[in-house]
């Protein structure tokens, strides 16, 4: 029998191997940061700037969705200008507060729902705003509220992705697509 001990312990890594492993861990951390930017709802690291960006995007997308619906002669909402502005401000503030709570306490469910949980929360918030604003803002029926929410969420997602790409100057890749 050969009782020779190997020169190298298989459980010990050389300095070169440790450096390679360390570089792989750094790359993985960077990939996780990109994923958190893509999945997170924050548009900016500063919360006040995030709120202002959210308000601007919500105003724009709200107007676009309602305008497109009016353009095809299928209005979604009976509203006045002040009702429109109050509804957008309330949506922005309430949605940001609720999403912070949801991401804090049920992050895993939020991620696994792939945005459906956010749309459901948005439908509930918009319904509450509809009830709260008795004058100046009222969805015509529940189906139009749902149509608005899905269209609004889809357009806002696209705008948010491009805004994050612009702000962070990084390419955001979904589902293994090419950069």
C-alpha atoms as a printed R data frame, in Angstrom:
    type eleno elety resid chain resno       x      y       z
1   ATOM     1    CA   UNK     A     1   0.000  0.000   0.000
2   ATOM     2    CA   UNK     A     2   1.022  3.523  -0.683
3   ATOM     3    CA   UNK     A     3   0.908  5.593   2.546
4   ATOM     4    CA   UNK     A     4   2.089  8.819   0.941
5   ATOM     5    CA   UNK     A     5   0.263 11.952   1.997
6   ATOM     6    CA   UNK     A     6  -0.746 14.229  -0.832
7   ATOM     7    CA   UNK     A     7   1.139 17.511  -1.063
8   ATOM     8    CA   UNK     A     8  -2.097 19.443  -1.054
9   ATOM     9    CA   UNK     A     9  -5.103 19.159   1.254
10  ATOM    10    CA   UNK     A    10  -8.192 18.919  -0.997
11  ATOM    11    CA   UNK     A    11 -10.156 21.160   1.397
12  ATOM    12    CA   UNK     A    12  -7.616 23.988   1.238
13  ATOM    13    CA   UNK     A    13  -7.632 26.399  -1.667
14  ATOM    14    CA   UNK     A    14  -4.555 28.048  -3.049
15  ATOM    15    CA   UNK     A    15  -4.231 31.805  -3.044
16  ATOM    16    CA   UNK     A    16  -4.963 31.890  -6.788
17  ATOM    17    CA   UNK     A    17  -8.129 29.815  -6.351
18  ATOM    18    CA   UNK     A    18  -9.273 32.077  -3.508
19  ATOM    19    CA   UNK     A    19  -8.844 35.145  -5.719
20  ATOM    20    CA   UNK     A    20 -10.909 33.533  -8.503
21  ATOM    21    CA   UNK     A    21 -13.619 32.578  -5.998
22  ATOM    22    CA   UNK     A    22 -13.624 36.098  -4.551
23  ATOM    23    CA   UNK     A    23 -14.059 37.613  -8.038
24  ATOM    24    CA   UNK     A    24 -16.989 35.269  -8.728
25  ATOM    25    CA   UNK     A    25 -18.660 36.368  -5.477
26  ATOM    26    CA   UNK     A    26 -18.177 40.047  -6.400
27  ATOM    27    CA   UNK     A    27 -19.763 39.444  -9.822
28  ATOM    28    CA   UNK     A    28 -22.693 37.634  -8.185
29  ATOM    29    CA   UNK     A    29 -23.237 40.552  -5.786
30  ATOM    30    CA   UNK     A    30 -23.280 42.994  -8.706
31  ATOM    31    CA   UNK     A    31 -25.814 40.800 -10.536
32  ATOM    32    CA   UNK     A    32 -27.983 40.758  -7.402
33  ATOM    33    CA   UNK     A    33 -27.852 44.567  -7.243
34  ATOM    34    CA   UNK     A    34 -29.022 44.783 -10.853
35  ATOM    35    CA   UNK     A    35 -31.843 42.395 -10.051
36  ATOM    36    CA   UNK     A    36 -32.896 44.453  -7.044
37  ATOM    37    CA   UNK     A    37 -33.002 47.600  -9.180
38  ATOM    38    CA   UNK     A    38 -35.090 45.780 -11.790
39  ATOM    39    CA   UNK     A    39 -37.466 44.198  -9.285
40  ATOM    40    CA   UNK     A    40 -37.610 47.004  -6.753
41  ATOM    41    CA   UNK     A    41 -40.152 49.744  -7.039
42  ATOM    42    CA   UNK     A    42 -37.730 52.502  -6.058
43  ATOM    43    CA   UNK     A    43 -36.849 54.800  -8.920
44  ATOM    44    CA   UNK     A    44 -34.163 56.678  -7.004
45  ATOM    45    CA   UNK     A    45 -32.121 56.090  -3.847
46  ATOM    46    CA   UNK     A    46 -33.327 59.376  -2.369
47  ATOM    47    CA   UNK     A    47 -36.946 58.832  -1.282
48  ATOM    48    CA   UNK     A    48 -38.080 62.436  -1.946
49  ATOM    49    CA   UNK     A    49 -36.725 62.269  -5.495
50  ATOM    50    CA   UNK     A    50 -38.348 58.839  -5.872
51  ATOM    51    CA   UNK     A    51 -41.721 60.308  -4.835
52  ATOM    52    CA   UNK     A    52 -41.371 63.203  -7.282
53  ATOM    53    CA   UNK     A    53 -40.419 60.844 -10.113
54  ATOM    54    CA   UNK     A    54 -43.313 58.541  -9.201
55  ATOM    55    CA   UNK     A    55 -45.730 61.466  -9.203
56  ATOM    56    CA   UNK     A    56 -44.489 62.678 -12.590
57  ATOM    57    CA   UNK     A    57 -44.702 59.198 -14.122
58  ATOM    58    CA   UNK     A    58 -48.135 58.580 -12.601
59  ATOM    59    CA   UNK     A    59 -49.438 61.911 -13.956
60  ATOM    60    CA   UNK     A    60 -48.110 61.121 -17.408
61  ATOM    61    CA   UNK     A    61 -49.319 57.506 -17.573
62  ATOM    62    CA   UNK     A    62 -52.675 58.327 -15.949
63  ATOM    63    CA   UNK     A    63 -53.282 60.972 -18.629
64  ATOM    64    CA   UNK     A    64 -52.108 58.693 -21.453
65  ATOM    65    CA   UNK     A    65 -54.323 55.762 -20.452
66  ATOM    66    CA   UNK     A    66 -57.381 57.953 -19.911
67  ATOM    67    CA   UNK     A    67 -56.684 59.845 -23.141
68  ATOM    68    CA   UNK     A    68 -56.346 56.639 -25.166
69  ATOM    69    CA   UNK     A    69 -59.635 55.367 -23.725
70  ATOM    70    CA   UNK     A    70 -61.368 58.635 -24.618
71  ATOM    71    CA   UNK     A    71 -59.754 58.472 -28.067
72  ATOM    72    CA   UNK     A    72 -61.398 55.117 -28.813
73  ATOM    73    CA   UNK     A    73 -64.679 56.435 -27.411
74  ATOM    74    CA   UNK     A    74 -64.619 54.230 -24.301
75  ATOM    75    CA   UNK     A    75 -64.049 56.584 -21.360
76  ATOM    76    CA   UNK     A    76 -63.006 54.903 -18.142
77  ATOM    77    CA   UNK     A    77 -63.611 57.708 -15.657
78  ATOM    78    CA   UNK     A    78 -65.988 60.596 -15.055
79  ATOM    79    CA   UNK     A    79 -63.689 63.316 -13.766
80  ATOM    80    CA   UNK     A    80 -62.744 66.932 -13.446
81  ATOM    81    CA   UNK     A    81 -59.221 68.336 -13.640
82  ATOM    82    CA   UNK     A    82 -58.990 68.785  -9.860
83  ATOM    83    CA   UNK     A    83 -60.383 65.284  -9.313
84  ATOM    84    CA   UNK     A    84 -57.758 63.925 -11.720
85  ATOM    85    CA   UNK     A    85 -54.911 65.689  -9.893
86  ATOM    86    CA   UNK     A    86 -56.138 64.628  -6.432
87  ATOM    87    CA   UNK     A    87 -56.555 61.028  -7.624
88  ATOM    88    CA   UNK     A    88 -52.993 60.893  -9.000
89  ATOM    89    CA   UNK     A    89 -51.508 62.436  -5.848
90  ATOM    90    CA   UNK     A    90 -53.458 60.067  -3.593
91  ATOM    91    CA   UNK     A    91 -52.509 57.063  -5.731
92  ATOM    92    CA   UNK     A    92 -48.827 57.989  -5.609
93  ATOM    93    CA   UNK     A    93 -48.715 58.546  -1.856
94  ATOM    94    CA   UNK     A    94 -50.848 55.586  -0.806
95  ATOM    95    CA   UNK     A    95 -49.265 53.173  -3.271
96  ATOM    96    CA   UNK     A    96 -45.726 54.076  -2.188
97  ATOM    97    CA   UNK     A    97 -46.605 53.622   1.489
98  ATOM    98    CA   UNK     A    98 -48.364 50.290   0.879
99  ATOM    99    CA   UNK     A    99 -45.576 48.968  -1.365
100 ATOM   100    CA   UNK     A   100 -42.965 49.784   1.263
101 ATOM   101    CA   UNK     A   101 -44.948 47.718   3.764
102 ATOM   102    CA   UNK     A   102 -45.468 44.879   1.293
103 ATOM   103    CA   UNK     A   103 -41.801 44.728   0.291
104 ATOM   104    CA   UNK     A   104 -40.795 44.838   3.942
105 ATOM   105    CA   UNK     A   105 -43.072 42.046   5.130
106 ATOM   106    CA   UNK     A   106 -43.905 39.847   2.131
107 ATOM   107    CA   UNK     A   107 -41.083 40.399  -0.342
108 ATOM   108    CA   UNK     A   108 -41.056 36.795  -1.477
109 ATOM   109    CA   UNK     A   109 -44.769 36.818  -2.363
110 ATOM   110    CA   UNK     A   110 -44.361 40.144  -4.178
111 ATOM   111    CA   UNK     A   111 -41.554 38.709  -6.318
112 ATOM   112    CA   UNK     A   112 -43.250 35.369  -6.999
113 ATOM   113    CA   UNK     A   113 -46.501 37.083  -8.008
114 ATOM   114    CA   UNK     A   114 -44.571 38.774 -10.866
115 ATOM   115    CA   UNK     A   115 -46.442 42.040 -10.484
116 ATOM   116    CA   UNK     A   116 -49.972 40.669 -10.098
117 ATOM   117    CA   UNK     A   117 -49.948 41.479  -6.384
118 ATOM   118    CA   UNK     A   118 -49.025 45.078  -7.220
119 ATOM   119    CA   UNK     A   119 -51.889 45.322  -9.711
120 ATOM   120    CA   UNK     A   120 -54.335 43.883  -7.156
121 ATOM   121    CA   UNK     A   121 -53.154 46.395  -4.560
122 ATOM   122    CA   UNK     A   122 -53.471 49.164  -7.141
123 ATOM   123    CA   UNK     A   123 -57.054 48.124  -7.959
124 ATOM   124    CA   UNK     A   124 -57.951 48.246  -4.259
125 ATOM   125    CA   UNK     A   125 -56.272 51.646  -3.831
126 ATOM   126    CA   UNK     A   126 -58.007 53.082  -6.907
127 ATOM   127    CA   UNK     A   127 -61.355 51.739  -5.688
128 ATOM   128    CA   UNK     A   128 -60.735 53.400  -2.304
129 ATOM   129    CA   UNK     A   129 -59.819 56.665  -4.056
130 ATOM   130    CA   UNK     A   130 -62.997 56.368  -6.113
131 ATOM   131    CA   UNK     A   131 -64.995 56.069  -2.870
132 ATOM   132    CA   UNK     A   132 -63.010 58.818  -1.133
133 ATOM   133    CA   UNK     A   133 -63.312 61.413  -3.892
134 ATOM   134    CA   UNK     A   134 -67.081 61.735  -4.084
135 ATOM   135    CA   UNK     A   135 -66.871 64.662  -6.523
136 ATOM   136    CA   UNK     A   136 -64.615 64.936  -9.565
137 ATOM   137    CA   UNK     A   137 -63.334 61.374  -9.950
138 ATOM   138    CA   UNK     A   138 -65.372 58.214 -10.426
139 ATOM   139    CA   UNK     A   139 -64.714 55.052 -12.461
140 ATOM   140    CA   UNK     A   140 -67.687 54.244 -14.693
141 ATOM   141    CA   UNK     A   141 -67.773 50.606 -13.536
142 ATOM   142    CA   UNK     A   142 -65.565 47.950 -11.957
143 ATOM   143    CA   UNK     A   143 -64.503 46.457 -15.297
144 ATOM   144    CA   UNK     A   144 -63.189 49.815 -16.462
145 ATOM   145    CA   UNK     A   145 -61.290 50.166 -13.185
146 ATOM   146    CA   UNK     A   146 -59.584 46.825 -13.877
147 ATOM   147    CA   UNK     A   147 -58.869 47.720 -17.508
148 ATOM   148    CA   UNK     A   148 -57.369 51.020 -16.360
149 ATOM   149    CA   UNK     A   149 -55.221 49.314 -13.695
150 ATOM   150    CA   UNK     A   150 -53.743 46.728 -16.053
151 ATOM   151    CA   UNK     A   151 -53.047 49.274 -18.814
152 ATOM   152    CA   UNK     A   152 -51.639 51.768 -16.308
153 ATOM   153    CA   UNK     A   153 -49.380 49.149 -14.679
154 ATOM   154    CA   UNK     A   154 -48.065 47.886 -18.000
155 ATOM   155    CA   UNK     A   155 -47.201 51.342 -19.342
156 ATOM   156    CA   UNK     A   156 -45.716 52.428 -16.024
157 ATOM   157    CA   UNK     A   157 -43.524 49.317 -15.943
158 ATOM   158    CA   UNK     A   158 -42.102 50.136 -19.373
159 ATOM   159    CA   UNK     A   159 -41.456 53.786 -18.459
160 ATOM   160    CA   UNK     A   160 -39.915 52.798 -15.103
161 ATOM   161    CA   UNK     A   161 -37.546 50.315 -16.736
162 ATOM   162    CA   UNK     A   162 -36.276 52.947 -19.155
163 ATOM   163    CA   UNK     A   163 -36.011 55.544 -16.384
164 ATOM   164    CA   UNK     A   164 -33.944 53.167 -14.226
165 ATOM   165    CA   UNK     A   165 -31.787 52.368 -17.238
166 ATOM   166    CA   UNK     A   166 -31.229 56.094 -17.773
167 ATOM   167    CA   UNK     A   167 -30.613 56.907 -14.082
168 ATOM   168    CA   UNK     A   168 -28.326 53.979 -13.324
169 ATOM   169    CA   UNK     A   169 -26.786 53.807 -16.808
170 ATOM   170    CA   UNK     A   170 -26.981 50.010 -16.745
171 ATOM   171    CA   UNK     A   171 -28.579 47.501 -19.011
172 ATOM   172    CA   UNK     A   172 -31.413 45.684 -17.321
173 ATOM   173    CA   UNK     A   173 -31.839 42.149 -18.632
174 ATOM   174    CA   UNK     A   174 -34.967 40.109 -18.008
175 ATOM   175    CA   UNK     A   175 -35.163 36.304 -18.193
176 ATOM   176    CA   UNK     A   176 -31.687 35.725 -19.597
177 ATOM   177    CA   UNK     A   177 -32.091 37.964 -22.639
178 ATOM   178    CA   UNK     A   178 -29.150 39.483 -24.448
179 ATOM   179    CA   UNK     A   179 -27.613 42.724 -23.235
